[in-house]
Amino acid sequence: MPRALPSLEEILDAAHVVAIPTRTRFRGVTVREAVVFAAPQGATEFSPFPEYADEEAATWLRAAIEFGWGETPAPRRDRIAVNATVPAVDAARVPEILARFPGCDTVKVKVAERGQSLEDDLARVVAVRASLGPSGTLRIDANGGWSLDEARAALEALAPFDLDYVEQPCATIDELRALRETARGLGTRIAADESVRKASDPLAVARAGAADLLVVKAQPLGGVQRALDIVTEAALPVVVSSALDTSVGISMGLHLAAALPDRLLAGACGLGTVALLDGDVTADSLVPMDGEIVVRRPRLEPEFLDRYAARPERVAWWRERIERCSASIAT
């Protein structure tokens, strides 16, 4: 956290609310709304999804304030390897999606999408493995969408494709712990995401022995320093990811990944998702080149802030949300 919180007036004066279309539907999202701030330490972002309650969203605002008005931990590296992310698209679209991630030899595939079947997931994974080749690293992310039985069946069906890990296959820690035995026998690791960032106790999944590694995001955990503290205490390998952020939010994630000790950084990070947006707030978009992104803070571009400005009623909605979350942080 910053040494002194900026006033609500300072925060609102620095705020720009944007609405950026996505190139394809991503977890039901076709327009990504976010607030970016022209803050003293550089641009920062507040972008909890609209359905999140104020209590949860306040943690995201805390992260935005830390990154824009506070201090950032010293980096240990100046570039971060990133994975490509394939949404739950038809298998025929896989080459088109992967073309947006030049040089990435690790791919994370979304599975367990509501309204789709295991056969849809299999077709998507087959297409990714074919494009990636046998030596590339392949991960899947179910966002807690499977029951324990469904997860076991899915991992057995997907085992021939040499999965690096399955991210949040089930919703609960007990299910993850039970599934871990099956996954270990198949040579696949269990990664926890929602069980960290949406939990009242983000360390519970590590203490329960329910995951082999953690997927962490800076905004939902309250900022770079708090995420570092959680990761250090959990003592598990980590992949840093994003929540379909603009380049500003991606920069926060890059600074988290850059500050991790070598022993805790578990390969390519999920920070290439600006490639899934059909626009950005900067002319210096943080997208992968040769499979990596240089750690930096992009500058806000006034032309793009105007182009992607949200409708007045959405601006009012976000500003009111900031006011409520700011009051929560201050108490």
Disulfide bonds with the S-S distance in Angstrom:
none
